[in-house]
């Protein structure tokens, strides 16, 4: 009986919605894709349309364009069609948008997920929400979810593929994604990125030797008739975003918007199950066509993993804090007795206290600290903390569960009061951006999210006392965005004297900082190289720590915030003769030039690979 009552309620609700709309002028919804109506993606669109028609009846006018390629368009044309309102809703692989939304490259990484369950949870969870937000920030869509494109496999016309060497010299059609291209370069193939329409023509003419797709796509486009060899590589899980024209969606009544989102969620769940069945059917079709299907052994799969290991380092590597005295830091684990305020030797060394005498304490310059968070209730920091963000789990706060970020924060802006320590810029506004975990490490993708958050909050200085030996393009892109937004970026050069300067410090848009001791000697472990811009105190630095404690730490992690604090002080002074573009404010290149031109020269006269241009001097730079 209860089930019957619910059905009556649904019918009554649907009738009410129909009456609320103007049936004589129905809302037009055009859905489109690039595959036959029998594919799971087309069937998914139909499920969405059927649900809306059931709820709103003639108040909506829904039409379908199953395959735009039948009309002479390319497969990727559905993206601009949805963006400009020719289509209301379209699906397409996210890889096609990586040029406009670099963060999507992360989802193109090979062997990113351990199975369908984990991949689906990621796309339905934080990763999917983050990617949707980035897409909506840059393109005129509303994102309502992700269909499953599934795991991709390699097919070719030349020979069986079991090991990386088997792909040597093969021309392989790929989606237009830098990550896909780099993946197959590392396997020895020759990438040929192009749209599906061009790909099918090239496969038919043998202009390419290979392609990669789920089995269902391979069969849907008849590739098994041309390629004899198929290898179950499962090298990449891809999603097809559901893109709704933003202007159309935002103009709909709220109940239609909500119904569209509910219909999409239901259709996504159904499409995914259909996709699994379709893959099984497609594999049998490939085998029945007389093709050879290769299932890799564990050893063969491991060989591919090893070949692609470099790519994972290049892309979403793990960055770590640049501190050396981790065990000693436990002495300040929130239990230290607060003593009368001391002036740390590093603050004295760069003459920051001389700047305060002029009335400049960096108030109200915004400084973002991308790190392990900041101890939000620390008595030497709390009054200067004006906001924060947790890029790891944004439902949680940015409190420090390691101590490193709090130590960095104290060097920059510990309060000038009667206890503890004092920072370089004691009245700067601090923003805790937590991108590193309790162990002091974090993913590049979370760091990029932190950078973008800083840009959105009009932060003026970013300190990054971490890094890795990984030149990651989408991290570099984020750094460039920050610099173009007027943010001065300072980072630790690294704690290995035998290795190059780490990233992000090695990027030209970043001020890279090496570490010195109280005698002005370079720390024996400090990184060095042509990328070093400045040096600063980094040995035996006393500062705030997690909880309410204090600790003494060493590292380029400690050197970098001395420079970040000095930058905050300089931002509170007139730009003067450094105003190259005559806009009467400090731009990052101008401020960097001022810091470099106001140093205490150490080592070889002028620039050298150890100290850069010299030891930062906050007082000279603020004059």
C-alpha positions as CSV (number, residue, x, y, z in Angstrom):
1,X,0.0,0.0,0.0
2,X,2.8,2.4,0.9
3,X,4.4,1.8,-2.5
4,X,1.1,2.6,-4.2
5,X,0.8,5.8,-2.2
6,X,4.3,6.9,-3.3
7,X,3.4,6.3,-6.9
8,X,0.3,8.5,-6.5
9,X,2.4,11.2,-4.9
10,X,4.9,11.1,-7.7
11,X,2.1,11.5,-10.3
12,X,0.5,14.3,-8.3
13,X,4.0,16.0,-8.1
14,X,4.5,15.7,-11.8
15,X,1.1,17.2,-12.6
16,X,1.9,20.1,-10.3
17,X,5.2,20.7,-12.1
18,X,3.5,20.6,-15.5
19,X,1.0,23.2,-14.4
20,X,3.8,25.5,-13.1
21,X,5.3,25.7,-16.6
22,X,4.0,27.4,-19.7
23,X,3.0,24.3,-21.8
24,X,2.3,26.6,-24.8
25,X,5.9,27.7,-24.8
26,X,7.9,24.6,-23.8
27,X,11.5,24.7,-22.8
28,X,13.6,23.3,-25.6
29,X,16.4,20.8,-24.6
30,X,18.7,19.5,-27.3
31,X,20.9,16.6,-26.4
32,X,23.8,15.3,-28.5
33,X,26.8,13.2,-28.8
34,X,29.0,11.4,-31.4
35,X,27.8,7.7,-31.4
36,X,25.0,5.6,-32.6
37,X,21.8,5.6,-30.5
38,X,22.7,2.0,-29.3
39,X,25.8,3.1,-27.3
40,X,25.6,3.3,-23.6
41,X,26.2,7.1,-23.7
42,X,23.3,7.7,-26.1
43,X,21.1,5.4,-24.0
44,X,22.2,7.5,-21.0
45,X,21.0,10.7,-22.7
46,X,17.7,9.0,-23.5
47,X,17.3,8.1,-19.8
48,X,17.8,11.7,-18.8
49,X,15.3,12.9,-21.5
50,X,12.7,10.3,-20.5
51,X,12.9,11.3,-16.9
52,X,12.4,14.9,-17.7
53,X,9.5,14.2,-20.0
54,X,7.9,12.0,-17.3
55,X,8.1,14.8,-14.8
56,X,7.3,17.8,-17.0
57,X,5.4,16.4,-20.0
58,X,4.8,18.9,-22.8
59,X,6.4,21.7,-20.7
60,X,9.7,20.5,-22.1
61,X,10.6,19.8,-25.8
62,X,13.4,17.3,-26.0
63,X,15.2,16.3,-29.1
64,X,18.3,14.2,-29.8
65,X,21.2,14.4,-32.2
66,X,22.8,11.0,-31.6
67,X,25.9,11.4,-33.8
68,X,27.0,14.8,-35.0
69,X,29.5,13.1,-37.2
70,X,26.6,11.9,-39.4
71,X,25.9,15.6,-40.1
72,X,29.5,16.3,-41.2
73,X,30.8,17.6,-37.8
74,X,33.8,16.3,-35.8
75,X,33.3,14.4,-32.6
76,X,34.8,17.3,-30.5
77,X,32.4,19.8,-32.1
78,X,29.8,18.8,-29.5
79,X,31.8,20.8,-27.0
80,X,31.5,24.2,-28.7
81,X,27.9,23.3,-29.6
82,X,27.1,22.9,-25.9
83,X,29.1,26.0,-25.0
84,X,27.3,28.2,-27.4
85,X,23.8,26.8,-26.9
86,X,23.4,24.9,-30.2
87,X,23.1,21.8,-28.0
88,X,21.8,22.1,-24.5
89,X,23.5,19.0,-23.2
90,X,26.4,17.0,-24.6
91,X,28.9,14.4,-23.5
92,X,32.6,14.2,-24.5
93,X,35.8,12.9,-23.1
94,X,37.4,15.3,-20.6
95,X,40.7,14.9,-22.5
96,X,39.5,17.2,-25.2
97,X,39.4,20.1,-22.7
98,X,42.9,19.7,-21.2
99,X,44.2,22.6,-23.3
100,X,41.6,24.9,-21.7
101,X,41.5,23.3,-18.3
102,X,45.0,21.9,-17.5
103,X,43.8,20.3,-14.2
104,X,42.0,17.7,-16.3
105,X,45.4,16.3,-17.3
106,X,45.5,14.6,-13.9
107,X,42.6,12.4,-14.8
108,X,44.5,11.3,-18.0
109,X,47.3,9.7,-16.0
110,X,47.9,6.0,-16.7
111,X,47.1,3.4,-14.0
112,X,45.7,6.2,-11.8
113,X,43.0,4.0,-10.2
114,X,42.9,0.5,-8.8
115,X,39.7,-0.7,-10.6
116,X,36.3,0.7,-11.5
117,X,35.1,1.0,-8.0
118,X,37.9,3.4,-7.0
119,X,37.6,5.3,-10.3
120,X,33.9,5.9,-9.9
121,X,34.2,6.9,-6.3
122,X,36.8,9.5,-7.3
123,X,34.7,11.0,-10.1
124,X,31.6,11.1,-7.9
125,X,33.6,12.5,-5.1
126,X,36.3,15.1,-4.5
127,X,38.2,14.7,-7.7
128,X,35.1,15.0,-9.8
129,X,33.8,18.0,-7.9
130,X,37.2,19.7,-8.2
131,X,37.4,19.1,-12.0
132,X,33.8,20.3,-12.5
133,X,34.6,23.5,-10.6
134,X,37.7,24.1,-12.8
135,X,35.7,23.4,-16.0
136,X,32.9,25.8,-14.9
137,X,35.5,28.5,-14.0
138,X,36.9,28.6,-17.5
139,X,34.1,27.5,-19.9
140,X,30.4,28.3,-20.1
141,X,29.1,25.0,-18.9
142,X,27.2,23.6,-15.9
143,X,28.6,20.2,-15.1
144,X,26.1,17.6,-14.0
145,X,28.3,14.5,-13.8
146,X,30.4,12.1,-15.7
147,X,29.5,9.1,-17.9
148,X,31.9,6.3,-17.9
149,X,34.2,5.9,-20.9
150,X,36.0,3.1,-19.1
151,X,39.4,1.5,-19.3
152,X,41.2,1.8,-22.6
153,X,43.1,-0.9,-24.5
154,X,45.4,-0.8,-27.5
155,X,44.6,-2.3,-31.0
156,X,46.9,-2.3,-34.0
157,X,47.4,-3.7,-37.5
158,X,51.0,-4.7,-37.2
159,X,51.9,-7.2,-34.4
160,X,50.9,-8.4,-30.9
161,X,51.8,-6.0,-28.2
162,X,53.1,-7.6,-24.9
163,X,56.0,-5.4,-23.8
164,X,56.9,-1.7,-24.3
165,X,59.3,-2.5,-27.1
166,X,56.6,-4.0,-29.2
167,X,55.1,-0.5,-29.7
168,X,58.4,1.0,-31.0
169,X,57.8,3.1,-34.0
170,X,54.0,2.5,-34.1
171,X,52.0,5.5,-35.1
172,X,49.1,5.5,-32.7
173,X,46.0,7.7,-32.8
174,X,45.4,9.4,-29.4
175,X,43.0,11.9,-27.8
176,X,44.4,15.4,-27.9
177,X,46.0,15.2,-24.4
178,X,49.6,15.9,-23.5
179,X,49.5,13.1,-20.9
180,X,48.2,10.5,-23.4
181,X,50.9,11.6,-25.9
182,X,53.7,11.4,-23.2
183,X,52.4,8.0,-22.1
184,X,52.9,6.4,-25.5
185,X,56.2,8.3,-26.1
186,X,57.5,6.5,-23.1
187,X,56.4,3.2,-24.6
188,X,58.2,3.9,-27.8
189,X,55.2,4.7,-30.0
190,X,54.7,7.8,-32.2
191,X,51.7,9.8,-30.9
192,X,49.2,11.1,-33.5
193,X,46.6,13.2,-31.5
194,X,43.4,13.9,-33.5
195,X,39.6,14.0,-33.3
196,X,37.6,10.8,-33.8
197,X,36.4,11.7,-37.3
198,X,39.9,12.1,-38.5
199,X,41.0,9.1,-36.6
200,X,38.6,6.8,-38.3
201,X,39.7,8.1,-41.7
202,X,43.4,7.5,-40.7
203,X,42.7,4.0,-39.4
204,X,40.9,3.1,-42.6
205,X,43.8,4.4,-44.8
206,X,46.5,2.9,-42.5
207,X,47.9,6.4,-41.9
208,X,48.1,5.2,-38.3
209,X,49.0,1.8,-37.2
210,X,47.3,1.7,-33.8
211,X,44.6,3.3,-31.6
212,X,43.4,3.0,-28.0
213,X,39.9,2.8,-26.8
214,X,37.5,0.7,-24.7
215,X,36.5,-2.5,-26.6
216,X,33.0,-1.1,-26.9
217,X,34.3,2.0,-28.8
218,X,36.5,-0.2,-31.0
219,X,33.5,-2.3,-32.0
220,X,31.1,0.6,-32.3
221,X,33.4,2.2,-34.9
222,X,34.3,-1.0,-36.7
223,X,38.0,-0.9,-35.9
224,X,38.1,-4.7,-35.3
225,X,37.6,-5.1,-39.1
226,X,40.9,-3.3,-39.7
227,X,43.1,-4.2,-36.6
228,X,43.9,-7.8,-36.0
229,X,45.8,-7.3,-32.7
230,X,44.2,-6.2,-29.5
231,X,45.9,-5.9,-26.1
232,X,44.1,-5.6,-22.8
233,X,46.3,-2.9,-21.4
234,X,43.7,-1.1,-19.2
235,X,46.2,1.7,-19.2
236,X,43.8,4.6,-18.6
237,X,40.3,5.2,-17.2
238,X,38.5,8.0,-18.8
239,X,35.2,9.8,-18.2
240,X,32.9,11.7,-20.5
241,X,31.7,14.8,-18.9
242,X,28.0,15.9,-19.1
243,X,28.1,19.5,-20.2
244,X,25.0,21.7,-20.0
245,X,24.9,25.1,-21.6
246,X,25.3,27.5,-18.7
247,X,23.0,30.2,-20.0
248,X,20.2,27.7,-20.6
249,X,20.6,25.9,-17.3
250,X,20.8,29.1,-15.2
251,X,17.6,30.4,-16.9
252,X,15.6,27.3,-16.0
253,X,13.2,27.2,-13.1
254,X,14.8,25.7,-10.0
255,X,12.7,22.5,-10.1
256,X,13.9,21.8,-13.7
257,X,17.5,22.3,-12.7
258,X,17.1,19.9,-9.8
259,X,15.3,17.3,-11.9
260,X,18.1,17.5,-14.5
261,X,20.7,16.8,-11.9
262,X,18.7,13.9,-10.4
263,X,18.1,12.5,-13.8
264,X,21.8,12.7,-14.6
265,X,22.8,10.9,-11.4
266,X,20.4,8.1,-12.2
267,X,21.4,7.8,-15.8
268,X,25.1,7.8,-14.8
269,X,24.6,4.8,-12.5
270,X,22.7,2.9,-15.2
271,X,25.1,3.8,-18.0
272,X,28.0,2.5,-16.0
273,X,26.4,-0.9,-15.5
274,X,25.5,-1.0,-19.2
275,X,29.1,-0.1,-20.1
276,X,30.4,-3.2,-18.2
277,X,28.0,-5.4,-20.1
278,X,28.8,-3.7,-23.4
279,X,32.6,-4.3,-22.8
280,X,32.0,-8.0,-22.4
281,X,29.9,-8.2,-25.5
282,X,32.4,-6.2,-27.5
283,X,35.3,-8.4,-26.5
284,X,33.4,-11.4,-27.8
285,X,32.7,-9.6,-31.0
286,X,36.4,-8.9,-31.5
287,X,37.3,-12.5,-30.8
288,X,34.5,-13.7,-33.2
289,X,36.0,-11.5,-35.9
290,X,39.1,-13.6,-35.8
291,X,41.2,-11.0,-34.0
292,X,44.0,-11.9,-31.5
293,X,43.3,-10.6,-28.0
294,X,46.3,-10.5,-25.7
295,X,45.8,-10.6,-21.9
296,X,49.1,-9.4,-20.3
297,X,50.8,-11.4,-17.6
298,X,51.7,-9.8,-14.3
299,X,55.3,-9.5,-15.5
300,X,54.3,-7.9,-18.7
301,X,52.1,-5.4,-16.9
302,X,54.9,-4.6,-14.4
303,X,57.2,-3.9,-17.4
304,X,54.7,-1.3,-18.6
305,X,54.3,0.2,-15.1
306,X,58.1,0.6,-15.0
307,X,58.2,2.3,-18.4
308,X,55.5,4.7,-17.3
309,X,56.9,5.4,-13.8
310,X,58.7,8.5,-15.1
311,X,55.3,10.0,-16.3
312,X,53.8,9.6,-12.8
313,X,56.7,11.6,-11.4
314,X,56.3,14.2,-14.1
315,X,52.7,14.7,-13.4
316,X,51.1,14.3,-9.9
317,X,54.2,13.7,-7.9
318,X,54.3,14.1,-4.1
319,X,56.0,17.2,-2.8
320,X,57.6,17.2,0.6
321,X,58.6,19.8,3.2
322,X,62.2,21.0,3.1
323,X,63.1,20.6,6.8
324,X,66.0,18.7,8.3
325,X,65.4,18.5,12.1
326,X,62.1,16.6,12.1
327,X,62.9,14.6,15.3
328,X,64.0,17.7,17.2
329,X,60.8,19.4,16.3
330,X,58.9,17.1,18.7
331,X,60.4,19.1,21.5
332,X,57.9,21.9,20.6
333,X,54.9,19.7,20.3
334,X,52.4,22.1,21.8
335,X,53.7,21.8,25.4
336,X,56.4,24.4,25.5
337,X,56.3,26.9,28.3
338,X,55.8,30.4,26.9
339,X,58.9,32.6,27.6
340,X,59.5,36.3,27.2
341,X,59.7,37.3,23.6
342,X,63.1,36.8,21.9
343,X,64.3,38.2,18.6
344,X,65.3,35.1,16.5
345,X,68.7,35.5,15.0
346,X,67.4,35.3,11.4
347,X,65.0,38.2,11.9
348,X,68.0,40.2,13.3
349,X,70.3,39.1,10.4
350,X,68.0,40.4,7.7
351,X,67.4,43.7,9.7
352,X,63.6,43.3,9.7
353,X,63.4,44.9,13.1
354,X,64.9,48.1,11.6
355,X,61.9,48.3,9.2
356,X,59.4,48.2,12.1
357,X,60.9,51.4,13.4
358,X,59.7,53.2,10.3
359,X,56.1,52.1,11.1
360,X,56.0,49.4,8.4
361,X,54.9,46.0,9.9
362,X,53.3,44.7,6.6
363,X,49.8,45.5,7.7
364,X,47.5,44.5,5.9
365,X,49.4,42.6,3.3
366,X,47.9,39.1,2.6
367,X,50.4,36.2,2.8
368,X,49.3,32.7,1.9
369,X,51.2,29.8,3.3
370,X,50.7,26.6,1.3
371,X,51.9,24.0,3.8
372,X,50.7,21.7,6.5
373,X,48.3,24.3,7.8
374,X,48.8,26.7,10.7
375,X,48.1,26.2,14.4
376,X,45.0,28.3,14.5
377,X,44.9,28.9,18.2
378,X,48.6,29.6,18.7
379,X,49.0,32.7,20.9
380,X,51.8,34.1,18.7
381,X,49.8,33.6,15.5
382,X,46.0,33.6,16.1
383,X,45.4,37.3,15.8
384,X,47.2,37.5,12.4
385,X,45.3,34.5,10.9
386,X,42.6,35.9,8.7
387,X,41.4,32.8,6.8
388,X,42.3,29.4,5.5
389,X,41.5,26.6,3.2
390,X,42.0,22.8,3.3
391,X,42.8,21.6,-0.3
392,X,43.1,18.0,0.9
393,X,39.6,17.8,2.4
394,X,37.8,21.0,2.0
395,X,35.1,20.1,4.5
396,X,37.8,20.3,7.2
397,X,39.7,23.3,8.5
398,X,43.3,24.3,7.9
399,X,44.7,23.5,11.4
400,X,48.3,22.3,11.4
401,X,48.7,18.6,12.3
402,X,52.5,18.5,11.6
403,X,54.1,21.7,12.9
404,X,56.0,22.7,9.8
405,X,53.4,25.2,8.5
406,X,53.2,26.8,11.9
407,X,56.9,27.2,12.1
408,X,56.9,28.8,8.6
409,X,54.0,31.1,9.7
410,X,55.9,32.3,12.8
411,X,59.0,33.2,10.7
412,X,56.8,35.3,8.5
413,X,54.4,36.9,10.9
414,X,54.6,35.9,14.6
415,X,53.1,38.7,16.6
416,X,55.3,41.4,18.1
417,X,54.1,41.0,21.7
418,X,55.7,40.2,25.1
419,X,56.2,36.5,24.6
420,X,57.5,33.8,22.3
421,X,59.1,35.0,19.0
422,X,58.4,37.7,16.5
423,X,58.3,37.4,12.7
424,X,59.7,39.3,9.8
425,X,56.3,41.0,9.1
426,X,54.6,41.0,12.5
427,X,51.3,42.4,11.3
428,X,50.9,40.7,7.9
429,X,47.6,38.9,7.4
430,X,48.1,35.2,7.3
431,X,46.1,32.7,5.3
432,X,46.6,29.0,6.1
433,X,46.3,26.9,2.9
434,X,46.6,23.3,3.9
435,X,47.9,21.1,0.9
436,X,50.3,18.9,2.8
437,X,49.3,16.2,5.2
438,X,50.4,15.3,8.8
439,X,53.5,13.6,7.4
440,X,54.6,16.8,5.6
441,X,53.9,15.6,2.0
442,X,51.1,16.3,-0.5
443,X,50.0,15.8,-4.1
444,X,50.7,18.4,-6.7
445,X,47.0,18.5,-7.6
446,X,46.2,19.7,-4.0
447,X,49.0,22.3,-4.2
448,X,47.6,23.6,-7.4
449,X,44.2,23.8,-5.8
450,X,45.8,25.8,-3.0
451,X,47.4,28.2,-5.5
452,X,44.1,28.8,-7.2
453,X,42.4,29.4,-3.9
454,X,45.1,32.0,-3.1
455,X,44.4,33.7,-6.5
456,X,40.7,33.8,-5.8
457,X,41.3,35.5,-2.4
458,X,43.6,38.3,-3.7
459,X,46.6,37.0,-1.8
460,X,49.7,39.1,-2.4
461,X,52.5,36.7,-1.3
462,X,52.7,32.9,-1.4
463,X,55.3,30.9,0.5
464,X,55.9,27.3,-0.5
465,X,58.5,25.6,1.7
466,X,58.3,22.3,-0.1
467,X,59.1,20.7,-3.4
468,X,60.0,17.7,-5.5
469,X,62.3,16.9,-8.4
470,X,59.3,17.1,-10.7
471,X,58.7,19.6,-13.4
472,X,54.9,19.3,-13.6
473,X,53.2,21.3,-16.3
474,X,50.0,22.0,-14.6
475,X,51.8,23.1,-11.5
476,X,53.9,25.5,-13.6
477,X,50.7,26.7,-15.2
478,X,49.2,27.5,-11.8
479,X,52.4,29.4,-10.8
480,X,52.1,31.4,-14.0
481,X,48.5,32.2,-13.2
482,X,49.5,33.4,-9.7
483,X,52.3,35.6,-11.1
484,X,49.9,37.0,-13.7
485,X,47.4,37.8,-10.8
486,X,50.1,39.9,-9.2
487,X,51.2,37.4,-6.5
488,X,54.9,37.2,-5.4
489,X,55.8,33.6,-5.1
490,X,58.7,32.4,-2.8
491,X,59.8,28.8,-2.4
492,X,62.5,26.6,-0.8
493,X,65.4,25.7,-3.1
494,X,65.8,22.2,-1.5
495,X,67.9,20.4,1.0
496,X,70.3,18.4,-1.2
497,X,73.6,20.0,-2.1
498,X,74.2,17.4,-4.8
499,X,70.8,17.7,-6.5
500,X,69.4,20.6,-8.6
501,X,67.0,23.2,-7.2
502,X,63.6,21.6,-6.7
503,X,60.3,22.6,-8.1
504,X,58.4,24.9,-7.8
505,X,61.4,27.0,-6.7
506,X,63.1,26.2,-10.1
507,X,60.4,27.9,-12.1
508,X,61.5,31.4,-13.4
509,X,58.3,33.0,-11.9
510,X,59.4,31.9,-8.4
511,X,61.9,33.4,-6.0
512,X,64.2,30.4,-5.1
513,X,65.8,30.6,-1.7
514,X,68.9,28.8,-0.4
515,X,69.8,28.6,3.3
516,X,72.6,30.2,5.4
517,X,73.7,29.9,8.9
518,X,74.4,32.6,11.6
519,X,77.9,33.1,10.2
520,X,76.6,33.8,6.7
521,X,77.9,30.5,5.3
522,X,75.8,28.4,3.0
523,X,74.3,25.4,4.8
524,X,76.3,22.4,3.7
525,X,73.1,20.6,2.7
526,X,71.4,23.6,0.9
527,X,70.6,23.2,-2.8
528,X,72.5,25.4,-5.2
529,X,72.4,26.2,-8.9
530,X,71.6,29.0,-11.4
531,X,68.0,29.0,-10.3
532,X,68.8,30.3,-6.8
533,X,67.7,33.9,-6.5
534,X,68.4,34.8,-2.9
535,X,69.6,33.3,0.3
536,X,68.2,33.6,3.9
537,X,68.7,32.2,7.4
538,X,67.8,28.6,7.5
539,X,70.0,26.9,10.2
540,X,68.8,26.5,13.8
541,X,65.8,28.8,13.4
542,X,63.5,29.2,16.4
543,X,59.8,29.7,15.7
544,X,56.2,28.8,16.5
545,X,55.1,25.2,16.2
546,X,51.9,23.1,16.3
547,X,49.6,23.5,19.3
548,X,50.9,26.4,21.3
549,X,54.6,25.3,21.2
550,X,57.9,26.5,19.7
551,X,60.7,24.5,18.0
552,X,64.1,25.0,16.4
553,X,64.3,23.7,12.8
554,X,66.7,23.9,9.9
555,X,66.1,23.8,6.2
556,X,65.5,25.9,3.1
557,X,61.9,25.6,4.4
558,X,63.0,28.1,7.1
559,X,64.9,30.3,4.6
560,X,62.0,30.8,2.2
561,X,59.6,32.5,4.7
562,X,62.3,35.1,5.6
563,X,62.1,36.2,2.0
564,X,58.3,36.0,1.9
565,X,58.1,38.2,5.0
566,X,60.5,40.7,3.5
567,X,58.4,40.8,0.3
568,X,55.4,41.6,2.5
569,X,57.2,44.5,4.0
570,X,58.3,45.8,0.6
571,X,54.7,45.6,-0.7
572,X,53.9,48.3,1.9
573,X,56.3,50.8,0.4
574,X,56.0,53.0,-2.7
575,X,57.2,51.3,-5.9
576,X,59.1,54.4,-7.0
577,X,61.7,54.0,-9.6
578,X,61.0,50.3,-9.9
579,X,57.6,51.0,-11.5
580,X,58.4,49.8,-15.0
581,X,54.8,49.7,-16.3
582,X,53.8,52.9,-14.6
583,X,50.8,51.5,-12.8
584,X,51.9,52.8,-9.3
585,X,51.9,49.4,-7.7
586,X,54.4,46.6,-7.1
587,X,54.2,43.8,-9.7
588,X,56.0,40.5,-9.0
589,X,59.0,41.2,-11.4
590,X,59.4,44.7,-9.9
591,X,59.4,43.5,-6.4
592,X,61.8,40.6,-7.2
593,X,64.2,43.1,-8.8
594,X,64.0,45.3,-5.6
595,X,64.8,42.3,-3.4
596,X,67.7,41.3,-5.6
597,X,69.1,44.8,-5.8
598,X,69.0,45.4,-2.0
599,X,70.9,42.3,-0.7
600,X,73.9,41.8,1.5
601,X,76.3,40.3,-1.0
602,X,77.8,37.0,0.0
603,X,80.2,34.7,-1.7
604,X,81.4,35.7,-5.2
605,X,80.7,39.3,-5.9
606,X,77.4,39.7,-7.6
607,X,75.4,36.6,-8.6
608,X,76.6,33.1,-7.8
609,X,75.0,29.6,-7.7
610,X,75.2,29.4,-3.9
611,X,73.7,32.6,-2.6
612,X,72.0,33.9,-5.7
613,X,72.2,37.7,-5.6
614,X,72.9,37.6,-1.9
615,X,71.4,37.5,1.6
616,X,67.9,39.1,1.6
617,X,68.0,42.5,3.5
618,X,64.5,43.5,4.5
619,X,65.6,47.0,5.7
620,X,67.5,47.9,2.5
621,X,64.7,46.5,0.3
622,X,62.1,48.6,2.2
623,X,63.9,51.9,1.6
